[in-house]
Amino acid sequence: MVVTERLNRLKDWLHGTAGLDEFLIEPASEDASFRRYFRISHDDQTFIAMDAPPEKEDMRPFVHVSQLLNEAGVHVPVLHQVDLERGFILLTDLGSRLYLDELSEENADRLYGDALGALLSIQACGNCDSLPLYDRNLLMNEMVLFRDWLVATHLSLELSGSERGELERAFAMLADSALEQPKVFVHRDYHSRNLMVTVHNNPGIIDYQDAVAGPVTYDLVSLLRDCYIAWPHERVEDWALGYFELALQSGVLRQGHMDETQFLRWFDWMGIQRHLKASGIFARLYRRDGKPGYLADIPRTLNYILEVSNRYPELTALHAITSKVFDHLTAAQDTGTA
């Protein structure tokens, strides 16, 4: 009933405030929040209408970050009409060609090359002074989602006191690694479901309202160790080191302050932090919000943690705990209980 009421309000707003006399409206996409998106066909044009109920979603960060990214020269939607009070935005339609659907062995270098170029523009030109800080509290709270939602709630797996202590120590080390990195503009969800293949100025970039000022490797690892698509380790490392060189040349990173080994360690550990968070969020989306669509992506996130933690002796305990969690998840999936 509430959903139908919101849709009717959106239609009235499109007719009135947005000035569209006749149009066709159809669902475009949904995401992990309360926002919904509709494709609006009007004359020979299409637009995207965002529906973000004001009591559930604050659209001001989206509007603010849109301006910052536009000033950085990357391809983001133009905001044609904004109504913060009602929770509606009419914006440019960047199409429906998600990177996730388009990526292949043949075009990956080209598409990732474009995405890395756009990321460099964001980090070199994006003004992050007005963005929230990706501080220790946020980093730690994100990793706790793994323990509370995946391990405890979704799998009903009880960790021992020593395991809980080891997990806390691992979280602290990962946060330390993130906080010692240079701070840049961080999209925070820079991956194949939020990048659109476009004819001009590829890629189109969406879903950036959670942007923060944070670690230089965060968006890079989000893109290259994507929760939704995996590439061979060697290829990912080549892409990451190619970006390292570009970041040095552009001034995003300072010459002489780190080498490839340090950068890859930051990259690896940042990826573990992100995938701990992601696995917990995917479990929460199912258990709390009734959205099972992300459950199939949890094994990929855990495999990233296992692969990377196995290369660092400091993370041996985290590797063992994650392996235990992975085994319980596999068993639960086999019996249909997860």
N, C-alpha and C positions, 0 to 999 in steps of 0.2 A: 504493500500500500504506500509506504514511504517512498519507495523507488519510483512508483508510478507518479506520485505527487511531484517529486523532483523533476522528472522528465517533462511533465506538463508545465512546470515553472520555467524550465529551460526553453521550451518551445515558445512560451509567451515572451520570454526575454529576447529570443532571436527575432521574433516578429516586431517587438517594440524597440527596445534599446539598441539592438544591433541593426535594425532597419532592413531585415530580410523579409520581403513580402511573401515569396513562395520558396520553399526549399524541401529537399528530402533529407531525412535524418536516419542514420543507422549506427549501431555500435561500432566503434573503431577498436577499442582495447580497454582492458582494465589492468590495474597493477596491484601491488601488494598493500596499498593503502586504501582509503575510502574514496579516492578519486575515480571518476569514470570519464571516458572519452568517447565522443561521437563524431562521425564524419558527416559534414553538412554539405550538400550539393546545392549550389545556387547559381542559376544561369549556367555559364560554362566553367565555373570555378568550384573548387572544394576547399573547405576549411575544417579545422578541428575545434570542437567545442569541449572545453574542460568543465566538468561538474565536480566541484569540491565543496561539500556541505560545510558552511562556516563553523558549525559547532563541532565538526570533526577534523577539519583541515584548515590551516592558515595559508592562504595563497600569497601573502606578502613576500616570503622568501623566494618563491618562484618568480614573481615579478621583478624583484631586486636582482636576482642572479641572472635573469634574462638580459637585463640591461648591462651587467658586467661582462657577460659572455659576448654580447653584441659588440661592445666596445673593444673586446679582445680580437674581433675579426673572424670569429668562427661561425659556423652555420647553425643558428638556432632559430626557432620560429619567431616571426613578427607577431606581437600582441596587438590585434586590431581593436578589440574591445575588452575592457577589464571592469568587472563589477565585484569588488571585494565584499560588499555587504551581502549580496545574494550568493556569492560563491561561483560565479561563471566567468569564463574567459573564452573569447573567440580568437583563434590564432591560425597562423599559416599551417597548411597541410604539407608535411614533408614526405608524404607518400606512405607506402606500406611495405617497402622492401627492407626488412630488418637484416642487419649484418648476420644474425644467427641463421637466417634462411638462405642467405646468399653465399656464405663462405664455403670455399672448396680448396682442395690441394692446389688447384691451378691459379686461383685468384687471391689466395691468402696474403702473399707478399704485397700485392698491390693494395688490397683493402686495408691491411694493417699499416702499410706505409702511409696511407691517407689518414688513418686514425691517429697514428703516432705524430704526424705532422700537425694535426689539429690539437693534440694534447700539448705539443711543444708551444704552440701559440697561446694556449690557455695558461701554461705555467710561466711563459716568458712575458706575456702581456696582460694577463688577468690580474686585476687589482683585488687582493684578498684582505685588505686592511679592515673592511667592514664585515667580514664573515666570522662566524663563531670559530673558536679555536678547537682543534681536534686534540683535546687535552687528555691527561692521564685518566681522569674520571670517566670520560666517554669511552676511551679505549678499553678500560677494564670492564665497564658495564656491558660493552658489546660482547666480550669474550665470555662473560658469565652466562650469556644466553645459551652457549653450548652446554654448560653444566646443568643449568636449571630447566631448559626446555627440551633439549635432545636427550641428554643422559637421564635426568630424573623424571621428567613428565612424559616424554614420548616413549622411552624404553623401560621406564621403571627400574633403572639400574642404580643400585646403591654403591657408591664408592667408599672405600675404607678411609679412615682418618688420614693415613699417610698418603693415599692417592689424592685426597682433596688438598692436602698441603703441597704436594708436588705440582698439582694443577695451578694453584695460586702462585707458586714460584715461577712456573713457566709463563703464566700471564704477565707477571711483573717484568720478566726478562724481555718479552715481546713488546711490552709497552715502552720499556727503556730504549729498545732499538728504534721504535717508531719516533720517539721524542727527540732522539739525537740527530735526526735527519733534517736537512734544510726544509723550511716551511714554504709551501706554494699554494696556489689555488687548487683545491681538490674537488672535483665533480662528485665523487663518492660512490657513483654507480656507473662508471665508465666501462661498459661492456656491450656484448653483442645484441642485447635486447634493448639497448638505449642508443644505438647508433643506426642510422638509416642510410642505405645506399642512395645517393642522389646524383643526378646528371652533372650538376654544377656544384663546385665547392664541397665535394664529398669529404667527410660524412655529415649528414644532418644529426644534430645532437639534441636529445630530449631528456626529461626526467632528472633535472639537475637541481631541484629545489633544496636538497639537503647539503649543498656545497659548504665546505669548511676551509679554513687555513690549516694545512696539515702536511704530512710526510710526502716527500717528493716521489717516492715509489708507489704510493697508494693506488693512484689511477692506473699506473703502468701495470701493476700486477693484477688489478681488476680486469684489465683488457686482455692480458696475455695468459693469465691463469684463470680464465673465465669459468664461472660456476656452471655454464650451460654448454660449453664446448671445450674439448681438450686437444692440445697439440703436443708432439714429442718434446721431451725436455730439452734436447739440443737445439731445436728450432726456436723454442721460447727463449732460451738463453742468448742465442744469436740476436734475436729481436731486441731483447733487453739491453745487451751491450751496444747495439747500434744506437739505441736511444741514449745511452750513457754518453756516447761520443757527441751526439747532437746537443745534448743538454750542456756539455762542456763548451761547445762552440758557441752556443747562444747566450751563455752566461747564466743559465738556470742553475748550473753547478759551477763552483769555482775551481779553476785549475790548481792542482797541487794539494787539495784538501782531502782527496780520497782517491783510491785506485779501483780497478775493476772488481777486485776481490771484496772490498768493503761495500761497493755498490750492490753486488750480487747478494751479499749477506743481508743487507737492508731489504732488498727485493724479496728474497726468500722468506725472511721472518715476517715481513709485512703481509705476505700472502697467507701465512699461517694464521695471523691475527684475523684477517678478513674471512678466512674459511671457517674458523671457529665461530665467528659471528654468523656467517651465512647458514651454517648447518643448524644453529640454534633458531634463527629466524624462520627457516623452512619448516622446522618442527612446530614452532609457535603458530605459523600461519595455518597449519592443519589442526592442531589441538585447540587453539583459542578461537581462530577465525573461520574454521570450517573450509579451508582452502587446501585440498590435497594435491594440487597440481605441481607443487615444488618438492614433494617427497622423493620423486625419482632422481632429483639432483643432489640429494644428500650424500650418496656414496661417492660421487665425484669430488665433493668438497673434502670428504674424509680421506680419499686417496691422495689428494694434494698434500694434506697434512702429513700423512704417513710417508709419502715419497720424500718430502723436504726434511722433515724432522729426523729421518734416518741418516741424513748427511751431516748432522751436527750433534756431537757428543753431549753438549749442554742440554739438548732436548730429548735425551733418551727416555726420561720418565714420561714426557708428553707423548712420545711415540708409543710407549707401552699402553698407556691409558687409552689413546685413540684406537689402537689395535683391538683392545678389549671392547670398546664401544662399537667398532666396525663389525666385529664378530657377533655381538648381540643384535645389531641392526640386521645383519644378513639372516640370522636365525629367525628373527621376528618377521622379516619379509617372507621367508620360506614357509612360515606357518600362517601367514596372512594376518598377523597381529600388529603389523606396522606398515 
